[in-house]
Amino acid sequence: MSEDQHPRRKRGRPRSEAPERQSGTVQALDRGLRLLRLLAEEHEATLTEIAVDLDMAPSSAYRLLITLQQRGMVTFQEDSQTWAIGVESFRIGSAFLRRTNTVEAARPVMRALVEATGETSNLGIEDRGEVVFVSQVETHQPIRAFFRPGTRGHMHASGIGKALLAERSTASLRAIAAERGLSRFTDTTLTTLAALEADLQHTRQRGWALDNEESTTGMRCLAAAIFNEYGEAVAGISISGLAARLPDAALPDIGERVRSAAREVTEAIGGRPPR
């Protein structure tokens, strides 16, 4: 059994997120991209479900689907009468990974972390004030942390997010907090700037961040930042698992393992820690 921190939302209700109404936006393209994101999140959906979720007429949704199908971006499954992401979407999305060798360099290090700790290892980056998980090596434990590649999360309630925030300036941190907010997810989530800044100072001192059941009750995550050749934090590597399997007494040792793993990836990509 895997523990997914971003469960499927209920169907049959329009998304609360309205499309952007910016000048110069191509409405059809905007709708098509929203449709692709929906299918990426839902795995598969019927025409009716897509139309309801995107708050558009079924005929409009169908025209978009046919257009995307002709380009291989989506596929129609006859047996279930549902639409799903096509192989061309995967090919285009995979181009992101070719922008950097960090993912490739991190894989063997992540596997070693999993073998050493028995817990799941994740690799994440920051994008527009959120943490985005780009790679994962899973443990064989029956209950484990699970993030699909592309999953987004709040930085202030994430081990990787806090490892990256610790390398940002105070002004940048406050800007992200103002834009994204400091939402509460559990009783231990840091929801004030003062508490978050104090936690990040501790992170800088020891070299690794701790998500102490701040995103999901019962789950802990330890993470450290990976740096490029300019000493800039470009990614984070982590270990996540049940708090019962990551007790307080074990945290310093695991934290140092994660910090060492981040240093190893940093060196592999030709990076250097900041002075």
C-alpha positions in Angstrom: 0.0 0.0 0.0 1.4 3.4 -1.0 0.6 6.6 0.8 -0.2 9.3 -1.8 -0.1 12.8 -0.3 -2.2 14.2 -3.1 -5.3 12.0 -3.4 -7.6 12.2 -6.4 -10.2 14.9 -6.1 -13.8 14.2 -6.5 -15.2 14.2 -10.0 -18.4 16.1 -11.0 -17.4 19.5 -9.8 -15.8 22.4 -11.7 -12.2 23.1 -10.7 -11.9 26.0 -8.3 -9.0 27.3 -10.3 -10.3 29.5 -13.1 -8.4 30.0 -16.3 -6.2 33.0 -16.4 -7.7 36.0 -18.2 -4.6 37.7 -19.3 -4.4 39.9 -22.4 -2.9 38.0 -25.2 -4.0 34.6 -24.0 -5.0 32.2 -26.7 -8.2 30.7 -25.2 -8.2 27.5 -27.2 -4.6 26.8 -26.3 -5.2 27.6 -22.7 -8.1 25.2 -22.6 -6.1 22.5 -24.3 -3.3 22.8 -21.7 -5.8 22.7 -18.9 -7.2 19.6 -20.4 -3.8 17.9 -20.6 -3.1 18.8 -17.0 -6.5 17.3 -15.9 -5.7 14.0 -17.7 -2.2 14.0 -16.1 -3.8 14.3 -12.7 -6.8 12.0 -13.1 -5.0 9.3 -15.2 -8.2 8.9 -17.3 -11.6 10.5 -17.7 -14.8 10.3 -19.8 -15.8 13.1 -22.0 -18.6 14.1 -19.6 -16.2 14.2 -16.7 -13.7 16.3 -18.6 -16.4 18.8 -19.7 -17.7 19.1 -16.1 -14.2 19.4 -14.5 -13.2 22.1 -17.0 -16.5 23.8 -17.0 -17.0 23.7 -20.7 -19.5 22.3 -23.2 -19.0 18.7 -24.1 -18.9 19.6 -27.8 -16.0 22.0 -27.1 -14.2 19.5 -25.0 -14.6 16.9 -27.7 -13.1 19.1 -30.4 -10.1 19.7 -28.2 -9.7 16.0 -27.5 -9.9 15.1 -31.2 -7.3 17.8 -32.1 -4.9 16.5 -29.4 -5.5 12.9 -30.4 -4.4 13.7 -33.9 -1.1 15.0 -32.5 -0.7 11.9 -30.3 -1.1 14.0 -27.1 -4.1 12.1 -25.8 -5.5 8.6 -26.6 -9.1 7.2 -26.5 -9.6 3.9 -24.8 -12.6 2.1 -26.5 -13.2 -0.5 -23.7 -13.7 2.1 -20.9 -14.8 5.0 -23.2 -12.2 7.2 -21.5 -9.5 9.6 -22.5 -5.9 9.4 -21.3 -2.5 11.1 -21.8 -0.8 10.0 -25.0 2.8 9.0 -25.7 3.5 12.3 -27.4 2.7 14.2 -24.2 5.3 12.0 -22.4 7.9 12.6 -25.1 7.5 16.4 -24.9 7.4 16.4 -21.1 10.5 14.2 -20.9 12.4 16.9 -22.7 12.5 18.8 -19.4 14.7 16.1 -17.9 17.2 16.6 -20.7 17.8 20.2 -19.7 19.9 19.0 -16.8 21.9 16.0 -15.8 20.9 16.3 -12.2 18.2 13.6 -12.5 20.6 11.1 -14.1 23.4 11.9 -11.6 21.1 11.6 -8.6 19.6 8.1 -9.5 22.5 6.0 -8.2 22.8 8.2 -5.1 19.1 7.9 -4.4 19.2 4.1 -4.8 22.1 4.0 -2.3 20.1 6.2 0.2 17.2 3.8 -0.1 19.4 0.8 0.6 21.0 2.5 3.6 17.9 3.8 5.2 15.1 1.5 4.0 13.0 4.6 3.1 11.9 6.3 -0.1 14.2 8.9 -1.8 12.9 11.8 -3.8 14.5 14.5 -6.0 12.7 17.8 -6.3 13.2 21.3 -7.7 11.6 24.7 -7.1 9.3 26.2 -9.7 7.3 29.4 -9.2 7.4 29.2 -5.5 6.5 25.5 -5.2 8.4 22.3 -4.9 8.1 19.9 -7.9 9.1 16.3 -7.5 11.0 15.0 -10.6 12.3 11.6 -9.6 11.8 8.9 -7.0 13.3 5.7 -5.8 10.8 3.7 -3.7 11.4 1.5 -0.7 9.7 -1.9 -0.5 8.1 -0.9 2.8 4.4 -1.6 2.8 3.5 2.0 3.8 5.6 4.6 2.2 5.7 8.2 0.9 4.7 8.4 -2.8 5.0 11.3 -5.2 4.2 11.0 -8.9 6.8 12.8 -11.1 5.4 16.3 -11.6 3.6 16.4 -8.2 3.7 19.9 -6.7 3.8 20.9 -3.0 4.1 23.8 -0.7 7.7 24.6 0.1 7.2 25.5 3.7 5.7 22.1 4.5 8.2 20.0 2.5 11.7 18.7 3.4 13.0 19.5 0.0 11.1 22.8 -0.1 12.7 23.9 3.2 16.1 22.8 2.1 15.8 25.0 -0.9 14.2 27.9 1.0 17.1 27.9 3.4 19.3 28.9 0.5 17.1 31.8 -0.5 17.4 35.4 0.7 15.0 36.8 3.3 13.3 38.9 0.7 12.8 35.9 -1.6 11.5 33.8 1.2 9.0 36.5 2.2 7.9 37.0 -1.4 7.1 33.3 -1.8 5.3 33.3 1.6 3.2 36.3 0.5 2.4 34.8 -2.9 1.8 31.1 -1.9 0.8 31.6 1.7 1.7 29.4 4.7 -1.2 27.0 4.7 -1.7 24.6 7.7 -1.8 20.9 6.8 -1.2 19.4 10.2 -0.7 20.5 13.8 3.0 20.9 13.3 2.9 22.9 10.0 4.9 26.1 10.3 2.3 28.8 9.5 4.1 32.0 10.5 7.2 33.6 9.0 8.9 33.8 12.4 8.6 30.1 12.9 9.6 29.3 9.4 12.7 31.6 9.4 13.8 30.0 12.7 13.5 26.6 11.3 15.4 27.5 8.1 18.2 29.0 10.3 18.5 25.6 12.0 18.5 23.9 8.6 21.4 26.1 7.5 23.4 25.3 10.7 23.1 21.5 10.4 23.0 21.2 6.6 19.7 19.4 6.2 16.0 20.1 6.5 13.3 18.3 8.4 9.6 18.0 7.5 8.4 16.9 11.0 4.9 15.6 10.0 4.2 19.1 8.7 2.7 18.0 5.4 1.1 14.7 6.4 0.6 13.4 10.0 2.7 10.4 10.7 5.2 11.1 7.9 8.7 12.6 8.2 11.1 13.8 5.5 14.8 14.8 5.7 16.3 16.7 2.8 19.4 18.6 1.7 20.1 21.0 -1.2 22.1 20.2 -4.4 24.1 23.1 -5.9 25.3 24.0 -9.4 28.6 25.4 -10.4 27.7 28.9 -9.2 26.8 27.7 -5.7 23.1 28.1 -6.3 20.6 25.6 -4.9 19.0 23.9 -8.0 17.5 20.8 -6.5 17.0 18.9 -3.3 17.3 15.2 -2.3 15.4 13.6 0.5 14.4 10.5 2.5 10.7 10.2 3.5 8.9 7.6 5.6 6.8 6.9 8.6 7.7 8.9 11.7 7.7 5.6 13.6 10.5 4.4 11.4 12.3 7.8 11.6 12.5 8.4 15.4 14.2 11.4 16.9 17.3 9.4 17.9 17.9 8.3 14.3 17.5 11.8 12.7 21.0 13.1 13.1 22.5 10.0 11.4 20.0 10.0 8.6 20.3 13.7 8.2 24.0 13.4 7.7 23.5 10.6 5.1 21.1 12.8 3.2 23.5 15.8 3.4 26.4 13.5 2.1 24.1 12.3 -0.7 23.4 15.9 -1.7 27.1 16.7 -1.7 27.8 13.7 -3.9 25.2 14.8 -6.5 26.6 18.3 -6.3 30.1 17.1 -7.1 28.7 14.7 -9.9 27.2 17.7 -11.8 30.2 19.9 -11.3 28.6 22.0 -8.6 29.9 23.5 -5.4 28.3 24.4 -2.1 28.1 28.2 -1.5 30.9 29.8 0.4 
